[in-house]
Amino acid sequence: MKDACPERTHTSSLPQPTKLVGTWRRFGVAGPVYEIVKAGIELPDGDRMMRVRVVETGEEFDCRFTDILDDPLER
């Protein structure tokens, strides 16, 4: 589990969550590719849940926006 430090939840320089919808990322360097499907609820700490779909399996689940930003873009 990743640390929830205050610096990380400061969103002034981060992209808008809705701008990531439709983009693809990879879980870590060699993990499966996923598509960001939609922006979900805002959390009390200022983070946001995002709905993602794993390309290989079609499985969908929610991930934190700040965790998604740590994953590399897939082009």
Summary of the structure (lengths in Angstrom):
residues: 75
radius of gyration: 12.0
end to end distance: 26.5
largest distance: 34.4
contacts: 173
relative contact order: 0.26
helix: 19%
strand: 35%
